Amino acid sequence: MSRFTPLVAALATTLLLGACAASAPASRANAGAVQVDVPAVAHPAGETPQWWYRSGAARAAGSGAMDGRAKNVILFLGDGMSLTTVAAARIFEGQRNGNPGEENLLSWERFPATAFSKTYNTDSQTPDSAGTMTAITTGVKTHMGAIGVSAGSRSDCADSLGKGLLTWLQLADSAGMATGVVTTARLTHATPAATYAHSPERNWESDADLPEAAKAAGCKDIAQQLLDTSRYGRGPLVALGGGRAQFTNVEETDPEYDDKVGLRLDGRSLVGEWKQAHPQGAYVWNAKQLQAAANAPAILGLFEPDHMRYEIERKDDPSGEPSLAELTKAAIANLSRHQEGYVLMVEGARIDHANHSGNAYRALSDTVALSDAVRAAAEATSDQDTLIIVTADHSHTLNFVGYPARGNPILGKVKDKGGEDGAGALDLARDGLGLPYTTLSYANGPGFTGATNQQPAGPKAYPHNPSSFDPAKGRPDLTHVDTEHPDYMQEALVPMKSESHGGEDVGIWARGPGSKAVRGTMEQNAIYHMIVQATPRLRQRLCDAGTCDAKGVPVELPAPKAFERKDAGN
């Protein structure tokens, strides 16, 4: 047996060295980790707002977020930007630049830190934008449809009044930092609203949407809450997006479209009220005005009565509409003048809308527009003092299928060399009926090929918002159909007026101070804690309010009232 001893010793040494080598990166990754105890609870019954807040704090602190020294934070949110949407947009951009496409990377895919986010709401496996963004902005998961309040009933205003949650935008305002919100949706839509508003129902965007019972109980519409949020400090110094109609009344004619008026029934002009509150500020509604407002101390930009245009349609705006990259650059230029630092949320909102419409072209082109905005932000900031996080609120049902050959147009029909075996010549791939099919499709939505009350049987063209469907009689022959046309709608298996969200994880990408904590698979509400723990000014403000433990980790759910200005009215 003695002749085997050297071999055993060598094997033991090899295993020991291997174990040390394997553990070294983990040890470096966990440098600065702080342990926070979280009580075990029954799921979902024990998931109180305080439990969500503490568990998110534990995840961030345990990953080393407390080591962060960020002066500024920019969160980019690709609404509905599933991992499939990211992969397809990566190829779409590469092919648009004349390359095969697969080798391409979107701007944020070059960031050093990556993770996955679990997106479910407290009451739904597949979430919506309101509940998910509330998790990101407050550190607490909540119900589908909730804006800035903990879980309850969507229709119960009275119950929600005691469930308001402090957002990191309001926290930053209270801490003396500059704040901003940018979106291609209405400024009152779910994602931007979750940075400043508190409502159990995301659809209460203007007073015309607010039920009388909710008004009587004390709830306010989301648009007026944008102005009211200045009680934490100065309010957003930059607010750019769509949704003019929510801020103007029915007596006000839209400045861009003579046939449109505002939606408000209470007679209030919130644009006028904002101007009064910011006498040196600039209200803008087109690209030239935005450029002219470069030196204004505060900017309110409302570029459409409803959502802003898709990137492909922006050129058709009669008055000129800024791109998401231009909005982002304008916001950073304004906020970076404040030496105390800033936080900024930028949403590529219409990725989600295009996916709901079953139109991959618009979803991918708006994802590329978000990539341009992230690139602009990265070029305008330093990774030494600015934490940039890119993520999505939820997924969609977009599929990337078949065995298309390298460089095959991502919006085209699948061409392969005989499928997985690859034994033939390059040609159109065919399904079991002998018909060609596209690389991209949707699991459900208005691209269903049966006849509807709006379009005949066969391939559908954007826009298509049917209210009734007939059964499909087999698949259409796409041989001579231009599936790369911007208005082509990918086939959908299940007929639905609007394609649905998906429930799988979405990506998180990050660079800058504190970004090393972004790794693994995390609950979505931990993103909030990554931000506040990695930003000393935010963390200190929470500790000053008595929400931190002995290690300086903010673990107690903050009461919004405690962060309002002392001179703020009720």
ROMIMAR-316125 format. One line per field, with one value per residue (C-alpha): x, y, z; residue in three letters. Coordinates in steps of 0.5 Angstrom, whole numbers, plus 500, padded with zeros to 3 digits. Example, Ala and Ser with C-alpha at 12.3 -4.5 7.8 and 13.67 -1.06 7.14 Angstrom:
<recs>
u: 525 527
v: 491 498
w: 516 514
res: ALA SER
</recs>
This chain:
<recs>
u: 500 506 507 500 502 505 500 495 499 499 492 490 495 492 485 487 490 484 479 483 483 476 474 479 474 468 472 474 467 465 470 466 460 456 451 444 439 432 427 424 417 411 411 407 403 409 411 410 413 418 420 421 425 430 431 432 437 440 441 445 449 451 454 458 454 456 463 460 462 457 456 451 446 442 437 435 429 427 420 418 425 426 433 430 428 436 439 434 436 443 443 438 443 449 445 443 450 452 455 452 449 451 458 455 453 449 452 450 452 459 458 462 457 451 445 438 432 426 420 414 409 406 399 402 407 407 408 406 410 407 408 415 417 415 419 425 424 422 425 418 415 407 401 400 398 400 404 409 404 405 400 393 387 387 381 381 384 383 387 392 393 397 401 405 413 419 422 429 428 424 430 435 431 430 438 439 441 438 433 430 425 426 421 418 411 407 410 404 405 407 414 415 410 413 419 414 407 403 396 393 391 396 390 389 393 389 383 378 381 380 373 369 369 377 377 372 377 383 387 390 391 398 399 398 403 408 408 406 413 417 415 421 425 425 422 424 429 428 422 421 416 410 403 401 394 394 397 392 385 379 379 386 388 394 400 402 395 389 384 386 385 387 384 383 376 378 380 387 393 398 403 401 402 409 411 409 413 419 419 426 425 423 417 418 414 419 426 428 425 429 436 434 433 440 441 435 435 429 426 419 418 412 413 406 399 400 406 412 413 416 423 422 416 420 422 414 413 411 415 421 421 428 430 431 439 438 433 438 444 439 438 445 447 442 443 451 451 449 455 451 450 444 439 436 431 431 425 425 418 415 419 413 408 411 411 404 402 406 411 418 421 419 421 428 429 426 431 437 435 435 442 444 441 446 452 451 450 456 460 458 459 465 465 469 463 457 453 449 444 440 435 428 421 418 419 414 413 417 420 427 426 429 436 437 444 449 447 440 436 433 426 426 424 429 434 438 442 437 436 440 443 445 446 443 444 442 434 428 426 419 414 411 406 411 411 416 416 420 425 421 414 410 406 400 397 394 399 394 393 385 381 379 374 379 383 382 385 393 399 397 400 401 397 392 387 382 376 374 377 376 379 385 385 392 398 399 404 410 414 412 411 416 417 422 417 417 409 409 407 410 405 402 400 394 389 389 388 394 400 402 408 412 414 421 427 430 437 441 447 451 458 461 461 457 456 460 454 450 451 447 440 436 429 427 426 434 435 433 438 444 442 441 447 452 450 453 449 442 445 447 440 436 441 440 432 434 433 440 442 449 453 450 445 439 434 428 422 422 416 415 413 419 423 419 421 419 416 412 405 400
v: 500 505 505 509 514 519 519 520 526 529 528 531 537 538 538 543 548 547 549 555 557 556 560 566 569 568 571 577 578 578 583 588 584 585 580 582 577 576 572 566 567 563 565 569 570 572 577 584 590 590 583 585 591 588 582 586 590 583 581 588 588 581 582 588 594 598 599 603 610 613 620 620 614 613 607 605 601 598 597 589 588 581 577 575 582 584 578 580 587 586 582 587 593 589 587 595 596 591 586 579 581 576 578 585 588 593 598 596 589 591 593 589 587 582 579 576 579 575 580 577 581 579 577 574 570 574 582 588 595 598 593 591 599 600 594 597 604 603 596 593 588 589 588 588 595 599 605 607 603 596 590 591 592 596 599 601 608 609 602 605 612 608 604 609 608 612 612 613 619 622 620 623 630 629 628 635 631 633 628 627 623 621 617 616 614 619 622 619 612 606 606 614 614 609 614 620 618 613 610 603 603 605 608 614 618 624 627 624 617 618 615 619 614 615 622 623 618 622 620 624 623 621 628 632 628 630 637 635 631 637 636 632 638 641 636 633 638 635 631 629 625 625 626 633 631 629 636 640 641 640 648 648 647 643 647 642 639 644 638 636 639 637 631 634 636 640 646 646 647 643 646 653 651 648 654 658 654 654 662 661 654 652 648 645 641 640 638 646 648 643 645 652 650 648 653 653 651 646 643 640 637 634 632 629 629 621 617 619 616 610 611 609 614 620 623 624 629 636 640 635 630 629 622 618 619 627 627 623 628 634 631 629 636 639 635 634 642 640 638 635 629 627 621 620 614 614 609 606 605 603 597 594 597 594 587 588 590 584 588 586 591 597 593 592 599 602 597 600 607 605 603 609 613 608 610 617 617 612 617 623 620 617 610 613 617 615 608 606 600 598 593 591 591 584 580 578 572 574 567 566 560 555 554 560 560 565 572 571 577 577 579 575 568 562 560 554 548 542 544 541 536 541 536 540 547 553 554 556 552 549 547 540 543 545 552 557 561 567 567 571 570 571 566 570 577 580 577 571 569 568 573 579 584 589 585 578 572 571 575 582 589 594 597 592 592 587 586 579 573 567 561 560 555 553 558 563 562 567 565 572 576 581 579 585 590 595 594 586 583 576 570 569 562 564 570 576 583 585 580 579 580 574 571 569 573 579 582 587 590 595 599 604 605 599 595 589 587 586 579 572 572 577 579 585 589 588 593 599 597 596 603 606 602 604 612 614 621 616 611 617 620 614 613 620 618 612 606 603 597 598 596 602 598 601 595 599 601 608 613 618 623 623 625 631 638 641 647 643 643 637
w: 500 501 494 493 499 494 489 495 498 491 490 497 495 488 491 497 492 488 493 495 488 488 494 493 488 493 498 494 492 499 502 505 506 513 516 517 521 517 521 518 516 513 505 503 510 514 508 512 509 514 513 505 507 512 507 502 506 508 501 499 505 505 498 500 497 504 501 495 495 490 489 484 481 475 474 467 466 460 461 459 457 457 456 449 448 449 445 439 440 440 434 431 432 429 423 422 422 417 421 422 429 434 436 438 445 447 451 458 456 457 464 469 474 472 476 475 478 481 479 482 485 492 489 482 479 473 475 472 472 478 483 480 480 487 489 486 488 496 497 499 494 493 489 482 480 487 486 492 497 501 499 500 495 489 490 497 498 505 507 502 506 512 507 503 502 502 495 494 489 495 500 496 495 503 503 499 493 486 483 476 472 465 461 454 457 460 467 470 468 472 472 473 478 482 484 487 488 492 490 491 483 478 473 477 473 473 477 471 473 480 483 487 493 493 492 498 502 501 495 490 483 480 476 482 486 482 484 492 492 493 501 501 499 492 488 481 478 472 469 462 458 455 458 457 458 465 467 463 464 459 457 455 448 447 444 439 436 435 436 443 450 457 461 468 470 476 472 475 470 473 468 470 478 476 473 479 483 479 476 473 471 464 461 454 449 443 442 440 447 451 448 449 457 458 463 467 474 473 467 466 459 456 449 447 450 451 451 447 440 438 436 429 429 432 425 424 430 427 432 433 439 443 443 449 449 448 454 458 456 458 465 467 464 469 475 475 476 484 488 493 488 484 483 476 473 466 463 456 456 450 449 453 449 443 446 448 441 438 434 435 430 435 441 438 436 442 446 442 443 451 449 446 452 457 452 453 460 461 457 461 468 471 474 480 483 479 480 473 474 468 469 467 471 468 462 456 451 446 443 439 436 430 428 424 420 423 421 419 419 426 424 418 416 419 414 416 413 415 422 428 424 419 413 407 403 406 405 408 414 414 420 420 415 410 411 413 420 423 428 433 435 441 446 446 443 437 432 432 425 425 423 427 427 425 420 415 417 416 418 422 421 426 429 431 437 436 440 437 434 429 430 425 420 420 419 413 408 409 403 400 406 408 416 416 415 421 421 421 427 429 430 436 439 443 441 446 445 448 449 456 461 462 469 468 471 468 468 472 469 473 473 478 486 489 483 485 490 483 482 483 483 487 489 485 492 493 488 492 498 493 491 498 501 496 496 503 503 502 507 512 511 513 519 522 522 526 521 521 526 530 523 520 515 514 516 519 514 514 515 509 514 518 511 509 510 517 513 508 509 510
res: MET SER ARG PHE THR PRO LEU VAL ALA ALA LEU ALA THR THR LEU LEU LEU GLY ALA CYS ALA ALA SER ALA PRO ALA SER ARG ALA ASN ALA GLY ALA VAL GLN VAL ASP VAL PRO ALA VAL ALA HIS PRO ALA GLY GLU THR PRO GLN TRP TRP TYR ARG SER GLY ALA ALA ARG ALA ALA GLY SER GLY ALA MET ASP GLY ARG ALA LYS ASN VAL ILE LEU PHE LEU GLY ASP GLY MET SER LEU THR THR VAL ALA ALA ALA ARG ILE PHE GLU GLY GLN ARG ASN GLY ASN PRO GLY GLU GLU ASN LEU LEU SER TRP GLU ARG PHE PRO ALA THR ALA PHE SER LYS THR TYR ASN THR ASP SER GLN THR PRO ASP SER ALA GLY THR MET THR ALA ILE THR THR GLY VAL LYS THR HIS MET GLY ALA ILE GLY VAL SER ALA GLY SER ARG SER ASP CYS ALA ASP SER LEU GLY LYS GLY LEU LEU THR TRP LEU GLN LEU ALA ASP SER ALA GLY MET ALA THR GLY VAL VAL THR THR ALA ARG LEU THR HIS ALA THR PRO ALA ALA THR TYR ALA HIS SER PRO GLU ARG ASN TRP GLU SER ASP ALA ASP LEU PRO GLU ALA ALA LYS ALA ALA GLY CYS LYS ASP ILE ALA GLN GLN LEU LEU ASP THR SER ARG TYR GLY ARG GLY PRO LEU VAL ALA LEU GLY GLY GLY ARG ALA GLN PHE THR ASN VAL GLU GLU THR ASP PRO GLU TYR ASP ASP LYS VAL GLY LEU ARG LEU ASP GLY ARG SER LEU VAL GLY GLU TRP LYS GLN ALA HIS PRO GLN GLY ALA TYR VAL TRP ASN ALA LYS GLN LEU GLN ALA ALA ALA ASN ALA PRO ALA ILE LEU GLY LEU PHE GLU PRO ASP HIS MET ARG TYR GLU ILE GLU ARG LYS ASP ASP PRO SER GLY GLU PRO SER LEU ALA GLU LEU THR LYS ALA ALA ILE ALA ASN LEU SER ARG HIS GLN GLU GLY TYR VAL LEU MET VAL GLU GLY ALA ARG ILE ASP HIS ALA ASN HIS SER GLY ASN ALA TYR ARG ALA LEU SER ASP THR VAL ALA LEU SER ASP ALA VAL ARG ALA ALA ALA GLU ALA THR SER ASP GLN ASP THR LEU ILE ILE VAL THR ALA ASP HIS SER HIS THR LEU ASN PHE VAL GLY TYR PRO ALA ARG GLY ASN PRO ILE LEU GLY LYS VAL LYS ASP LYS GLY GLY GLU ASP GLY ALA GLY ALA LEU ASP LEU ALA ARG ASP GLY LEU GLY LEU PRO TYR THR THR LEU SER TYR ALA ASN GLY PRO GLY PHE THR GLY ALA THR ASN GLN GLN PRO ALA GLY PRO LYS ALA TYR PRO HIS ASN PRO SER SER PHE ASP PRO ALA LYS GLY ARG PRO ASP LEU THR HIS VAL ASP THR GLU HIS PRO ASP TYR MET GLN GLU ALA LEU VAL PRO MET LYS SER GLU SER HIS GLY GLY GLU ASP VAL GLY ILE TRP ALA ARG GLY PRO GLY SER LYS ALA VAL ARG GLY THR MET GLU GLN ASN ALA ILE TYR HIS MET ILE VAL GLN ALA THR PRO ARG LEU ARG GLN ARG LEU CYS ASP ALA GLY THR CYS ASP ALA LYS GLY VAL PRO VAL GLU LEU PRO ALA PRO LYS ALA PHE GLU ARG LYS ASP ALA GLY ASN
</recs>
